[in-house]
Amino acid sequence: MSVSAQDAIIAVLQSAEPQAKAQRARETASLWDGGALAFDPDWHDHVPDRPARPERPRLVPPARVPRRRLNSEAGRAALLHAVAHIEFNAIDLAFDMALRFGSAAELEGDARHAFLTDWIRIGDDEARHFQMVSVRLSELGTAYGDLDAHDGLWAAAMATSDDIAARLAIAPLVLEARGLDVTPGMIERLQSAGDDDSANILRTIYTEEIGHVAAGRRWLDHVCEQRGENARETFHRLVRERFPGGLKLPVNALARAEAGLEPDFYETLLP
């Protein structure tokens, strides 16, 4: 007998303890793939504005998040802590995407199930990434929560909670795409510091994030097609309206192209 997919997703969002959230996310994805969860498109209960959060890390303005040189173990731990925080938030971003927008009018029939499958599986990836980074942090003598972090990712989620196109434009196609731009440099710096173990974890995350960005582009195209809009023009408008910081240089054109982001999709938004 199937149980409510909505209830399972809310349980992920309401899990505050980091390892418990990651494990619940992975279990929910397994249940979904096994056909044990049923999504009710007529469900209209309240979606939590903010997911549950642990007491630590302390959230501070971005400029106050610690940055250290990677030639020290403490510096590498600080970098990985920042990555862990991104992946922890990304679990909630993916499951919030499924819950908040799974009933969107633009998702009819098979499209709804495909959309849910994509974002639940992406949430599973993010949970696995968080677990991988957490293990590496423990090997470096620290843990997620030991250092300060910021709330920028969820601020972007709050700014796009009213519109599926806006969330798709900002979460995967700006924020995750930025990860494609900067992660290769982080990998190189870790390798130069002799930390191949950390570099290999980031390489796995980087490779899989290309697929996440591709899913964002695929579903933005679908939503815009259903609305009779041009996806590129809609993306440009939404970035200008919903992401005041704008896009940044440098960009990883090759990885973006692999994810379906051709240069004319984003170049006019660059400084």
Backbone bond lengths (Angstrom), bond angles and torsions (degrees), N, CA, C in turn:
res aa  C-N    CA-C-N  psi(-1)  N-CA   C-N-CA  omega(-1)  CA-C   N-CA-C  phi
1 M - - - 1.470 - - 1.527 109.21 -
2 S 1.324 115.65 130.76 1.457 120.14 -179.18 1.522 110.57 -75.04
3 V 1.339 115.81 148.46 1.456 121.76 174.41 1.518 107.89 -114.50
4 S 1.324 116.18 169.74 1.454 121.45 -173.01 1.530 112.11 -68.84
5 A 1.329 115.23 122.85 1.464 119.37 174.24 1.522 109.92 -64.33
6 Q 1.333 116.35 -37.99 1.461 119.53 179.41 1.529 111.44 -59.66
7 D 1.331 117.02 -44.13 1.467 119.92 179.40 1.525 111.09 -63.35
8 A 1.327 116.43 -40.27 1.466 120.01 179.81 1.523 111.08 -64.91
9 I 1.325 117.01 -40.04 1.462 120.52 -179.34 1.527 110.29 -69.57
10 I 1.322 117.37 -41.69 1.465 120.10 177.75 1.522 110.18 -60.30
11 A 1.326 117.16 -36.89 1.465 120.23 178.18 1.527 111.08 -61.93
12 V 1.349 117.12 -36.66 1.470 120.08 174.59 1.522 109.80 -63.77
13 L 1.320 116.49 -49.40 1.463 120.52 -176.54 1.525 111.96 -63.49
14 Q 1.315 117.06 -31.65 1.465 120.38 -176.79 1.528 113.21 -91.08
15 S 1.316 118.01 1.42 1.463 121.51 174.08 1.524 108.73 -81.01
16 A 1.315 116.70 119.77 1.463 120.48 -176.85 1.524 112.61 -90.92
17 E 1.320 117.42 -39.79 1.458 120.50 -176.63 1.524 109.20 -67.65
18 P 1.319 118.48 125.85 1.470 120.84 -170.17 1.520 115.32 -55.61
19 Q 1.318 118.43 -48.69 1.456 119.92 -177.58 1.533 110.58 -67.51
20 A 1.340 116.43 -35.06 1.467 119.70 178.00 1.522 110.43 -66.53
21 K 1.336 117.14 -39.56 1.464 119.91 177.98 1.525 110.65 -62.14
22 A 1.324 115.52 -45.84 1.464 119.47 -179.11 1.526 110.62 -62.39
23 Q 1.320 117.04 -44.25 1.461 119.97 -179.02 1.518 111.54 -66.53
24 R 1.332 117.29 -40.18 1.463 119.75 178.50 1.527 110.81 -66.17
25 A 1.312 116.09 -36.83 1.465 119.71 177.24 1.526 110.60 -61.10
26 R 1.325 116.49 -44.86 1.455 120.51 -178.76 1.533 111.06 -66.19
27 E 1.309 116.73 -39.28 1.467 120.35 178.64 1.526 110.76 -66.45
28 T 1.331 117.05 -39.36 1.462 120.57 179.35 1.525 110.56 -64.55
29 A 1.326 116.98 -41.43 1.462 120.00 178.02 1.523 110.89 -63.19
30 S 1.312 117.21 -40.11 1.464 120.81 178.40 1.529 111.09 -63.81
31 L 1.320 116.36 -42.26 1.470 120.20 177.95 1.526 111.10 -63.98
32 W 1.328 116.73 -41.11 1.462 120.20 179.09 1.529 110.90 -63.25
33 D 1.311 116.21 -48.09 1.466 119.73 -179.61 1.524 111.24 -63.68
34 G 1.321 117.00 -29.24 1.461 120.32 179.32 1.518 114.21 -84.51
35 G 1.336 117.16 1.86 1.460 120.74 178.38 1.516 114.57 77.63
36 A 1.339 116.65 16.51 1.465 119.64 -176.58 1.529 113.09 -90.09
37 L 1.332 117.58 -4.91 1.455 121.45 179.91 1.527 110.11 -117.00
38 A 1.322 116.30 140.04 1.468 122.10 178.50 1.518 108.74 -118.90
39 F 1.336 115.95 127.98 1.463 121.48 179.30 1.523 108.72 -96.76
40 D 1.328 116.72 124.30 1.465 122.52 -179.92 1.526 108.75 -95.01
41 P 1.336 118.64 109.14 1.470 120.07 -177.65 1.522 113.13 -67.29
42 D 1.321 117.95 -14.73 1.472 121.16 178.84 1.526 112.38 -93.28
43 W 1.333 117.03 5.56 1.461 121.64 178.69 1.518 109.21 -71.76
44 H 1.317 117.38 126.41 1.466 120.39 -177.62 1.523 111.53 -134.08
45 D 1.330 117.51 28.88 1.454 119.96 175.78 1.530 109.95 -68.79
46 H 1.319 115.44 170.71 1.468 120.66 -176.80 1.526 111.21 -70.18
47 V 1.312 115.38 129.93 1.464 120.78 172.43 1.527 107.45 -89.61
48 P 1.332 118.70 128.82 1.473 119.61 -178.29 1.526 111.68 -55.86
49 D 1.337 115.95 132.62 1.461 119.63 177.97 1.525 111.45 -64.34
50 R 1.320 115.23 -37.66 1.457 120.97 179.98 1.519 109.10 -132.76
51 P 1.308 117.92 138.41 1.466 119.59 175.32 1.529 110.39 -72.95
52 A 1.315 115.28 162.17 1.461 119.80 176.29 1.526 109.60 -65.28
53 R 1.331 115.31 144.52 1.454 120.94 -177.84 1.522 110.21 -131.13
54 P 1.318 118.13 146.85 1.459 120.33 175.29 1.529 110.57 -72.11
55 E 1.331 116.77 165.60 1.463 120.20 177.34 1.527 111.08 -64.96
56 R 1.303 117.37 -30.91 1.449 122.98 177.90 1.521 108.46 -126.01
57 P 1.335 118.51 142.79 1.462 126.86 13.38 1.528 113.74 -77.64
58 R 1.321 114.71 155.53 1.456 120.61 171.81 1.527 107.97 -70.65
59 L 1.337 116.50 134.20 1.458 121.00 -178.91 1.524 109.49 -95.13
60 V 1.320 115.88 126.07 1.464 122.79 -175.87 1.526 108.77 -131.51
61 P 1.336 119.02 167.43 1.465 120.23 174.20 1.528 110.72 -56.93
62 P 1.344 117.74 146.83 1.477 120.09 -176.45 1.515 114.36 -52.16
63 A 1.314 117.94 -35.89 1.464 120.12 -177.07 1.526 112.23 -66.78
64 R 1.335 117.60 -16.96 1.465 120.74 -178.05 1.526 112.56 -98.46
65 V 1.328 117.65 1.70 1.461 119.86 176.53 1.525 108.40 -72.22
66 P 1.327 119.05 133.56 1.477 121.07 -174.10 1.522 112.67 -64.23
67 R 1.307 114.89 137.53 1.467 122.11 174.23 1.521 107.51 -129.96
68 R 1.324 115.66 128.12 1.457 120.09 -178.13 1.526 109.43 -134.98
69 R 1.317 115.36 158.69 1.462 120.46 179.07 1.525 110.43 -68.38
70 L 1.342 115.91 143.78 1.453 119.83 -175.21 1.522 113.66 -80.98
71 N 1.328 117.54 1.41 1.465 118.35 177.56 1.531 112.21 -82.60
72 S 1.337 116.56 4.22 1.460 121.21 174.24 1.520 109.60 -121.33
73 E 1.338 115.63 154.45 1.464 119.51 177.63 1.526 110.68 -62.85
74 A 1.319 117.01 -37.20 1.465 120.79 178.28 1.526 111.06 -63.38
75 G 1.325 116.10 -38.23 1.457 119.76 178.57 1.511 112.17 -66.40
76 R 1.325 116.08 -41.82 1.469 119.26 178.50 1.525 110.63 -67.37
77 A 1.327 116.68 -36.59 1.468 120.04 176.84 1.531 110.42 -64.27
78 A 1.325 117.34 -38.30 1.468 120.53 178.85 1.519 111.03 -64.37
79 L 1.343 116.28 -41.79 1.457 119.59 177.27 1.526 110.94 -62.24
80 L 1.318 116.98 -47.44 1.464 120.19 -178.56 1.520 111.37 -67.20
81 H 1.319 117.65 -32.14 1.468 119.70 175.64 1.523 110.29 -62.31
82 A 1.322 116.32 -42.09 1.467 119.90 177.09 1.527 110.73 -62.33
83 V 1.336 116.94 -40.68 1.468 120.60 177.31 1.527 110.15 -64.25
84 A 1.330 117.36 -43.71 1.462 120.71 178.79 1.522 110.82 -58.90
85 H 1.328 116.95 -39.66 1.469 120.21 179.86 1.523 111.16 -65.46
86 I 1.324 116.10 -39.80 1.465 119.71 176.65 1.519 110.32 -62.67
87 E 1.320 117.60 -45.81 1.462 120.67 -177.83 1.528 111.14 -67.89
88 F 1.324 117.75 -36.82 1.458 121.37 177.11 1.521 110.37 -60.92
89 N 1.333 116.71 -46.69 1.463 120.64 176.66 1.519 111.77 -65.30
90 A 1.329 115.91 -34.87 1.465 119.96 -177.46 1.524 111.72 -66.60
91 I 1.336 118.06 -29.59 1.464 119.83 173.82 1.524 108.92 -56.60
92 D 1.320 116.08 -50.94 1.461 120.49 -177.96 1.527 112.20 -68.01
93 L 1.327 117.35 -37.16 1.461 119.33 178.13 1.523 111.26 -59.84
94 A 1.325 116.73 -42.43 1.472 119.98 -178.62 1.518 111.45 -68.44
95 F 1.325 117.15 -46.08 1.463 118.98 -178.73 1.524 111.42 -71.82
96 D 1.324 117.51 -33.12 1.463 119.81 173.91 1.528 110.54 -64.20
97 M 1.318 117.20 -38.66 1.464 121.07 176.79 1.526 110.04 -57.33
98 A 1.329 116.97 -46.82 1.461 120.58 -178.86 1.517 111.24 -65.29
99 L 1.325 117.08 -46.34 1.457 120.53 -175.86 1.523 112.06 -71.11
100 R 1.325 116.61 -47.88 1.457 121.40 -173.58 1.524 112.45 -70.12
101 F 1.330 116.69 -35.51 1.464 119.39 -171.75 1.520 113.87 -117.20
102 G 1.334 118.10 1.77 1.454 120.00 -179.01 1.516 114.36 -62.34
103 S 1.340 116.39 -22.53 1.466 120.62 179.00 1.523 112.53 -97.98
104 A 1.323 118.06 10.77 1.463 121.17 -176.73 1.521 111.45 -58.00
105 A 1.318 115.18 145.15 1.469 120.69 -177.44 1.518 112.06 -61.08
106 E 1.335 117.36 -25.38 1.465 120.80 -178.76 1.520 112.87 -75.73
107 L 1.323 116.77 -6.60 1.471 120.88 -177.71 1.520 109.24 -111.48
108 E 1.296 116.24 94.37 1.459 120.81 -179.73 1.520 109.82 -112.01
109 G 1.330 116.10 146.18 1.463 121.72 172.94 1.515 112.93 59.19
110 D 1.321 115.39 -129.60 1.462 121.15 -176.32 1.533 112.44 -62.93
111 A 1.338 116.73 -27.37 1.462 119.80 -178.64 1.524 110.55 -62.17
112 R 1.314 117.81 -37.83 1.464 120.06 -179.04 1.532 110.68 -62.86
113 H 1.312 117.06 -47.32 1.466 119.84 -179.13 1.531 110.66 -64.23
114 A 1.318 116.90 -39.46 1.467 120.27 179.69 1.525 110.90 -66.00
115 F 1.333 117.02 -40.36 1.463 121.66 177.70 1.522 110.23 -61.88
116 L 1.320 116.63 -48.60 1.458 120.50 -179.98 1.527 111.30 -62.02
117 T 1.317 116.34 -41.91 1.461 120.00 179.86 1.517 110.88 -61.65
118 D 1.332 116.66 -44.31 1.464 120.02 178.87 1.525 111.14 -58.26
119 W 1.321 118.71 -50.11 1.459 120.12 -171.16 1.519 112.41 -78.78
120 I 1.321 117.67 -30.06 1.463 118.79 174.12 1.530 110.02 -68.49
121 R 1.321 117.02 -40.08 1.463 119.38 177.60 1.526 111.20 -67.93
122 I 1.321 116.96 -35.98 1.461 119.79 175.70 1.528 109.61 -63.87
123 G 1.332 116.98 -40.69 1.457 119.86 175.67 1.518 111.78 -60.15
124 D 1.318 116.73 -37.00 1.464 121.43 176.44 1.529 109.91 -64.29
125 D 1.326 117.29 -43.90 1.472 120.78 176.69 1.525 110.71 -57.93
126 E 1.336 116.06 -47.00 1.459 119.48 -177.03 1.529 110.70 -63.10
127 A 1.334 116.60 -38.61 1.463 120.22 178.09 1.527 110.74 -64.02
128 R 1.334 116.08 -41.89 1.466 119.92 178.53 1.531 110.16 -65.13
129 H 1.324 116.87 -40.78 1.461 120.18 176.84 1.527 110.40 -59.97
130 F 1.328 116.58 -45.15 1.464 119.88 179.84 1.522 110.52 -60.12
131 Q 1.316 116.76 -41.96 1.463 120.00 179.39 1.528 111.24 -63.71
132 M 1.334 116.74 -41.45 1.460 120.23 179.21 1.533 111.40 -61.72
133 V 1.332 115.89 -46.26 1.461 119.60 -178.58 1.523 109.97 -67.63
134 S 1.330 117.42 -36.74 1.464 120.59 179.55 1.524 111.40 -61.20
135 V 1.332 116.32 -42.18 1.463 119.74 178.11 1.528 110.25 -62.01
136 R 1.319 116.33 -43.32 1.461 119.33 -179.56 1.527 111.30 -66.19
137 L 1.332 117.28 -38.02 1.455 120.06 176.48 1.530 110.74 -59.16
138 S 1.326 116.26 -42.51 1.471 119.20 -179.67 1.533 110.47 -63.76
139 E 1.324 116.82 -34.22 1.464 120.23 177.40 1.520 111.68 -67.16
140 L 1.337 115.75 -25.19 1.466 120.93 178.11 1.520 111.66 -93.54
141 G 1.331 116.52 7.58 1.457 120.47 173.88 1.505 115.78 83.87
142 T 1.335 117.45 21.11 1.458 119.88 178.90 1.523 109.10 -139.94
143 A 1.314 116.37 -177.09 1.461 121.29 -178.60 1.512 109.58 -149.68
144 Y 1.327 115.75 157.17 1.463 119.36 176.48 1.525 108.93 -61.23
145 G 1.322 115.61 129.71 1.454 121.54 -176.09 1.507 113.28 108.05
146 D 1.339 117.42 -16.51 1.460 120.54 -177.96 1.528 112.63 -72.63
147 L 1.318 117.70 -23.61 1.461 122.34 -178.86 1.526 109.29 -118.06
148 D 1.327 116.08 162.18 1.456 120.73 178.10 1.528 110.26 -71.90
149 A 1.332 115.40 158.17 1.464 122.10 177.34 1.529 107.53 -145.01
150 H 1.339 116.68 178.74 1.465 119.01 179.51 1.528 110.36 -124.55
151 D 1.317 115.78 171.38 1.468 121.65 -172.92 1.528 112.08 -109.60
152 G 1.326 116.40 22.63 1.462 119.30 -174.18 1.517 114.39 -61.78
153 L 1.335 117.06 -37.72 1.465 118.91 -178.29 1.523 111.36 -64.35
154 W 1.325 116.65 -44.20 1.465 116.27 -179.07 1.518 112.22 -74.80
155 A 1.309 118.45 -25.27 1.464 120.47 172.84 1.528 109.67 -61.08
156 A 1.332 116.94 -40.41 1.460 120.76 177.48 1.518 110.71 -66.41
157 A 1.330 117.33 -36.07 1.461 120.54 177.19 1.523 110.73 -64.83
158 M 1.319 117.33 -43.02 1.459 120.96 179.26 1.528 110.96 -62.39
159 A 1.322 116.48 -34.66 1.458 120.42 -178.18 1.518 112.83 -74.51
160 T 1.348 117.04 -9.72 1.470 120.48 -177.42 1.532 111.36 -126.25
161 S 1.320 117.45 22.47 1.468 120.39 -173.70 1.523 113.59 -77.02
162 D 1.335 116.89 -8.52 1.468 120.17 -174.74 1.522 114.05 -99.28
163 D 1.340 118.14 -6.28 1.466 118.93 -170.24 1.522 110.38 -151.31
164 I 1.320 116.23 123.66 1.464 121.05 -178.69 1.525 111.32 -60.49
165 A 1.331 117.76 -39.11 1.467 119.74 -178.96 1.530 110.33 -65.36
166 A 1.337 116.53 -41.12 1.462 119.72 179.53 1.524 110.93 -64.13
167 R 1.336 117.57 -43.06 1.464 119.59 179.75 1.525 110.02 -63.27
168 L 1.337 117.76 -43.89 1.461 120.65 179.22 1.527 111.12 -62.84
169 A 1.316 116.67 -39.22 1.462 120.16 -178.33 1.525 110.95 -65.90
170 I 1.331 117.22 -42.50 1.459 119.70 -171.48 1.521 112.83 -89.39
171 A 1.346 118.37 -46.41 1.474 119.16 -173.80 1.529 111.96 -68.16
172 P 1.333 119.67 -64.34 1.469 116.84 -179.28 1.524 114.17 -78.54
173 L 1.348 118.12 -35.91 1.457 119.64 -167.67 1.528 114.14 -90.93
174 V 1.319 117.65 -11.94 1.467 121.08 170.41 1.530 109.87 -112.05
175 L 1.334 116.80 -57.91 1.464 119.86 -172.61 1.522 112.15 -70.32
176 E 1.323 117.68 -51.06 1.467 118.63 179.97 1.517 111.33 -70.33
177 A 1.326 117.11 -34.84 1.462 119.21 177.08 1.521 110.69 -62.87
178 R 1.327 116.83 -31.99 1.467 119.14 176.53 1.522 110.44 -64.54
179 G 1.322 116.73 -34.63 1.455 119.70 175.06 1.516 112.19 -59.77
180 L 1.322 117.16 -36.99 1.466 120.46 176.99 1.526 110.83 -64.31
181 D 1.326 116.26 -31.96 1.465 120.26 -179.17 1.527 112.08 -71.24
182 V 1.328 117.16 -41.15 1.463 119.96 -168.26 1.535 114.27 -100.39
183 T 1.323 117.64 -21.00 1.469 118.51 -173.81 1.527 113.30 -65.75
184 P 1.338 121.15 -39.93 1.470 118.16 178.48 1.525 113.32 -55.64
185 G 1.320 117.88 -38.77 1.453 120.46 177.26 1.514 112.06 -65.54
186 M 1.319 117.00 -37.66 1.456 120.87 177.01 1.524 110.41 -64.51
187 I 1.323 116.76 -40.94 1.469 121.05 178.45 1.531 110.08 -61.21
188 E 1.323 116.26 -45.86 1.462 120.19 -179.66 1.529 111.49 -61.68
189 R 1.324 116.67 -40.90 1.469 120.47 -179.39 1.529 110.83 -66.70
190 L 1.307 116.98 -39.28 1.463 119.67 177.90 1.528 111.05 -66.42
191 Q 1.339 116.15 -41.43 1.460 119.20 177.82 1.523 110.68 -63.18
192 S 1.332 116.97 -40.68 1.456 120.69 179.16 1.523 111.53 -63.45
193 A 1.340 115.69 -30.15 1.462 120.60 178.19 1.525 111.91 -83.62
194 G 1.334 117.55 0.08 1.454 121.57 178.87 1.516 114.60 82.63
195 D 1.333 117.16 14.67 1.472 120.55 -177.56 1.528 109.22 -103.85
196 D 1.330 115.08 74.35 1.457 119.70 -178.82 1.529 112.27 -68.05
197 D 1.323 117.72 -30.68 1.458 119.74 -179.43 1.530 111.02 -62.36
198 S 1.320 116.53 -47.02 1.464 119.89 178.22 1.531 110.59 -66.98
199 A 1.319 116.87 -40.08 1.463 120.40 179.48 1.525 111.24 -60.39
200 N 1.316 116.96 -40.54 1.460 120.33 -179.21 1.523 111.88 -66.43
201 I 1.329 117.29 -35.43 1.465 120.08 176.30 1.525 109.93 -64.39
202 L 1.317 116.74 -45.25 1.469 119.33 179.08 1.514 111.46 -65.28
203 R 1.328 117.13 -32.49 1.464 119.87 178.33 1.535 110.29 -65.17
204 T 1.323 117.31 -41.05 1.468 120.56 176.51 1.520 110.87 -62.39
205 I 1.328 116.89 -46.44 1.459 120.95 179.65 1.523 110.08 -60.17
206 Y 1.314 116.61 -46.37 1.471 121.86 -178.71 1.524 111.06 -58.23
207 T 1.315 116.90 -47.39 1.465 120.61 -178.55 1.524 111.18 -60.88
208 E 1.321 117.17 -42.85 1.460 120.30 -176.73 1.527 111.98 -76.44
209 E 1.335 117.04 -27.77 1.462 119.19 178.56 1.531 111.47 -67.87
210 I 1.321 118.44 -24.48 1.460 119.69 175.13 1.525 109.63 -58.41
211 G 1.335 116.98 -42.44 1.452 120.90 177.58 1.518 112.79 -65.23
212 H 1.332 117.36 -33.46 1.465 120.25 178.62 1.528 110.82 -67.42
213 V 1.327 115.96 -43.24 1.462 119.35 177.31 1.526 110.09 -63.84
214 A 1.319 116.61 -39.91 1.463 120.31 178.20 1.526 110.84 -60.86
215 A 1.328 117.62 -38.83 1.465 120.44 177.34 1.523 110.41 -64.08
216 G 1.321 116.60 -40.52 1.457 119.13 177.21 1.508 112.19 -60.49
217 R 1.324 116.93 -43.03 1.472 119.81 179.37 1.523 110.46 -66.70
218 R 1.315 116.77 -42.96 1.464 120.83 -179.27 1.528 111.27 -59.20
219 W 1.337 116.59 -43.78 1.469 119.05 -177.08 1.519 112.20 -79.40
220 L 1.325 118.72 -28.90 1.466 118.28 172.56 1.524 109.84 -65.38
221 D 1.330 116.70 -42.29 1.470 119.69 176.23 1.525 110.40 -57.97
222 H 1.322 117.40 -44.19 1.467 121.31 -178.46 1.526 110.89 -63.41
223 V 1.324 116.79 -47.72 1.461 120.25 -178.64 1.523 110.43 -62.54
224 C 1.325 116.72 -44.17 1.463 119.72 -179.86 1.523 111.15 -65.03
225 E 1.332 117.44 -38.18 1.463 120.10 176.85 1.523 110.59 -61.51
226 Q 1.323 116.42 -42.32 1.461 119.99 179.13 1.527 111.68 -64.63
227 R 1.317 116.57 -30.53 1.465 121.10 -179.43 1.523 113.07 -90.22
228 G 1.314 117.00 -5.96 1.454 120.13 -177.05 1.514 112.95 73.13
229 E 1.336 116.52 32.31 1.460 121.86 -178.67 1.519 110.74 -113.45
230 N 1.322 115.37 159.84 1.460 121.78 173.29 1.524 108.32 -86.58
231 A 1.332 117.71 124.76 1.461 121.02 -173.51 1.522 112.13 -63.49
232 R 1.323 117.44 -41.35 1.467 119.59 -178.62 1.527 110.23 -64.96
233 E 1.328 117.42 -46.56 1.464 120.19 179.58 1.520 111.56 -63.42
234 T 1.333 116.31 -38.56 1.461 120.16 178.34 1.525 110.55 -65.30
235 F 1.329 116.77 -42.28 1.459 121.12 178.43 1.522 110.44 -59.90
236 H 1.315 116.94 -47.54 1.459 120.26 179.87 1.529 110.97 -58.89
237 R 1.325 116.49 -45.86 1.466 120.30 -179.01 1.523 111.18 -62.66
238 L 1.331 116.36 -44.65 1.459 119.56 -175.76 1.527 111.81 -68.97
239 V 1.323 117.78 -37.36 1.464 119.55 177.08 1.524 110.02 -62.83
240 R 1.307 117.09 -43.19 1.466 120.25 -179.90 1.531 111.56 -66.11
241 E 1.331 116.48 -35.44 1.461 120.65 -178.16 1.531 112.98 -81.32
242 R 1.330 117.18 -37.23 1.463 120.42 -167.52 1.526 114.91 -111.50
243 F 1.333 117.84 -8.40 1.467 119.55 -176.88 1.520 108.64 -133.53
244 P 1.337 116.38 81.99 1.474 120.17 -171.86 1.517 114.21 -59.41
245 G 1.340 117.64 -28.43 1.461 119.32 -179.09 1.510 113.73 -68.10
246 G 1.334 117.22 -21.50 1.451 121.00 -179.92 1.524 113.58 70.00
247 L 1.312 116.18 177.01 1.461 121.45 178.33 1.526 110.27 -79.92
248 K 1.336 115.10 158.36 1.457 120.65 -176.33 1.519 111.05 -127.17
249 L 1.314 114.59 155.93 1.461 122.13 171.00 1.518 108.87 -93.65
250 P 1.335 118.30 155.64 1.468 127.25 -3.64 1.517 111.60 -81.99
251 V 1.340 115.25 166.76 1.448 120.51 175.06 1.530 109.34 -118.22
252 N 1.307 114.52 150.85 1.460 122.03 177.19 1.528 107.18 -98.88
253 A 1.327 115.29 86.93 1.458 120.00 -172.78 1.528 112.34 -61.93
254 L 1.333 117.30 -35.16 1.465 119.88 -177.97 1.527 111.33 -66.83
255 A 1.342 116.95 -47.12 1.462 119.81 179.85 1.512 110.55 -67.37
256 R 1.323 117.65 -38.77 1.459 120.27 177.92 1.528 110.29 -62.38
257 A 1.325 117.06 -42.00 1.470 119.70 178.92 1.518 110.72 -63.38
258 E 1.335 116.80 -39.59 1.459 120.19 177.92 1.524 111.29 -61.50
259 A 1.335 116.29 -30.47 1.458 121.56 178.80 1.530 112.56 -87.37
260 G 1.328 117.31 1.96 1.459 120.08 177.68 1.515 114.47 92.95
261 L 1.340 117.59 10.95 1.459 121.21 178.51 1.523 108.83 -101.47
262 E 1.313 115.85 90.43 1.456 119.83 178.03 1.531 108.86 -71.65
263 P 1.348 117.65 156.77 1.466 119.96 -173.74 1.523 114.71 -54.12
264 D 1.320 119.17 -38.98 1.462 118.55 -177.12 1.521 112.86 -72.04
265 F 1.331 116.69 -5.68 1.458 120.19 176.50 1.529 110.90 -76.67
266 Y 1.364 117.24 -27.64 1.460 118.71 -173.58 1.529 114.73 -134.20
267 E 1.334 119.03 -14.25 1.465 120.16 -169.95 1.531 112.82 -61.53
268 T 1.325 118.47 -36.90 1.464 118.98 -178.33 1.523 112.42 -69.20
269 L 1.332 117.58 -10.79 1.459 121.04 177.95 1.525 112.67 -91.74
270 L 1.332 116.91 -7.02 1.456 121.07 -179.07 1.516 111.56 -79.16
271 P 1.338 117.38 151.84 1.477 119.57 179.21 1.523 111.51 -68.57
